[in-house]
Amino acid sequence: MVFSSLEFIFRFLPLFLMIYYIIPCSWKNFWLFAGSLGFYFYGVRDTPFYFVLLVLSILVNYRIGLLIGRRRLGRMRKRWLVCGIIYNLSWLILFKYSAFIAQNVNLILGRAGISLHLPVFAPVLPVGISFYTFQAVSYLVDVYRKTVPYERSMVGFGMYISMFPQLIAGPIVTYSSMRAQIGRRKVTFRAIEDGLREFTIGLGFKVLLANRVGGLWTEVQTIGYESISTPLAWLGLLAFSLQIYFDFCGYSLMAKGLGTMMGFKLPNNFNHPYMSLSMTEFWRRWHITLGSWFREYVYIPLGGNRRGALLTFRNLLAVWLLTGFWHGASWNFIIWGLLLFLIMSIERLGLLRVLERRRVIGHLYMMLTIPLTWLVFAVTDVRQILLYFQRLFPFLMKQSLFYFSGDYLKYGKLYAVSIAAGLLFMTDIPYRIYNRHKYSLVTAVVLLAVFWACVYCIRIGMDDPFLYFRF
């Protein structure tokens, strides 16, 4: 059950909200906790152990938080923190990275002539484990640092970890940002209205833009990279760049809208990243909560930029390697993280000042850099990445490859409207217009039309899984 399903929109959500609004405030946390567990259980009902894993995460981290928080001094606080971090990361490593590690160790041992063979355990990744693991780790670290008190209520803590709007694909919220809202929040008619509007916009981004423009990227993959022309290769990358933005931004807006309807203020996860002048700025605007998490719990603890240039670059390297590896257990994600580190290191050495002063150059630079970095992200096979680069830059081809030279005209016509809409809505122009006329009758009618257009598309099967569910 996902946010862009009719089952969620017309069954789960209305029933959940109806009860949530009529019960006393003292029961709202319990109902949200119970509803979130039910939401997750329904999603993993074919593999119930994944539900047990979430419940265990709540119970174990709640208990460890008590053990850390109730001790003022002593080594035991640090030992419990280490135990908690190991517990959380062990499950993530087992389900997400163990197969990748075993396969590469076996490859190295085989080339070295060693007969030892590690078993390869490759289960389906539990939905949301990357997100709720990071939230649990941030909670334990903050309690250890004494920046927040430990949560005394099991229901309150469980609700923080499992709250269904952001459970399976973020945004990643820290306990410090949620603590006051767990204890007290206010639901108003204006908040409900604003939340519905934001949810509808996010739904439109996902169903009407991401799903539609993503069809072009699917077409390119179906044709095969060796059989596409250079213009279609660039069109395909543009399509993926728009798809991943509207897919993930759409989910984040829906999550934020759902939170608003329940009285929560969830953080923004995107701030028009494609309008950036540099990759450094881009990653301050894209998946903001993930960047904040790595900055707060990896970059700063390693020393940040306080210990000289060499160690600063070392810390940045660690952050971007981990960022790449967090997205998936594959070499292309590691290469992607290294590529981002290299680009931002060059920007840090002087290019950034040029890009910020010459905005036209900055935008042209990002028009090239964004799709090229997304190529490394989107294609998991390194050999296929190299083949796609050859298609993007024909002078890199070693031999003549056959393709239909007019393919880009065919697919360009099919997806022209979707691409044009994506290019418009990735800017802040529609947002400025929307904020100016947010509560007008015209805006209400437009959003109502968007909602029912989404329902129609979902009903006829024009809906794809969220891309970030795989991470």
Buried (B, 14 or more C-beta within 10 A) or exposed (E): BBBBEEEBBEEBBEEBBEBBEEEEEEBBBBBBBBBBBBBBBEBBEEBEEBBEBBBEBBEBBBBBBBBBBEBEEEEEBEEBBEBBBEBBBEBBBEBBBBBBBBBEBBEEBEEEEEEEEBEEEEEEBBBBBBBBBBBBBBBBBBBBEEEBEBBEBBBBBBBBBBBBBBBBBBBBBBBBBBBEBBEEBEBEEEBBBBBBBBBBBBBBBBBBBBBBBBBBBBBBBEBEBEBBBBBBBBBBBBBBBBBBBBBBBBBBBBBBBBBBBBBBEBBEBBBBBBBBBBBBBBBBBBBBBBBBBBBBBBBEEBEBBEEEEEBBBBBBBBBBBBBBBBBBBBBBBBBBBBBBBEBBBEBBEEBBEBBBEEEEBBBEBBEEBBBBBBBBBBBEEEEBBEBBBBBBEEEEEEEEBEBEEEBBEEBBEEBEEBBEBBEEBBEEEEEEEBEEEEEEEEBBEBBEEBBEBBBEBBEEEBBBEBBBBEB
